[in-house]
Amino acid sequence: MPSIMTLQPVLDDRPQLPSRPAPHERDGRQGTPSGGRPHPQAHAAPPDPSTLEALRRVVDAQIGPRGVGAIYQNSDGAFEVIAVIRDPAMARGLLKRRCAQWALIVKDVTRAGGEPFAIGSVWTTSDYLVREADNVRRTEAFA
């Protein structure tokens, strides 16, 4: 008795089933005109200086008075600011957020041997300074 693997497929004389009619919108069956995207992205224009200044002011307000060497306290504890990172690419990598514009590296001063860690929480009215930032040290890292 022959096995199933050795049987030849049966060819019949039935006509091929018709395919669905071509849709009005693209569904991937049609080729795309010149390039891989139906709507090629235009190159971004250089940023407007007034927009950059507005973003800088927003970032300054979010960071608040937390400069390098400052100690601040809130409901989570007391923290010393080790570094202020204003480079968006570095901040996004540290915080693992796609929209981060800045980050702080802080150390919990209430724990002995506490390790520094990155935060992106904004300055609020419930935060208050225990010690102001050092003016001797550089006030911003990676500016």
Secondary structure by P-SEA (a helix, b strand, c coil): ccccccccccccccccccccccccccccccccccccccccccccccccaaaaaaaaaaaaaaaccccccbbbbcccbbbbbccccccaaaaaaaacccccccccccccccccbbbbbbbbccccccccccccccccccccccc
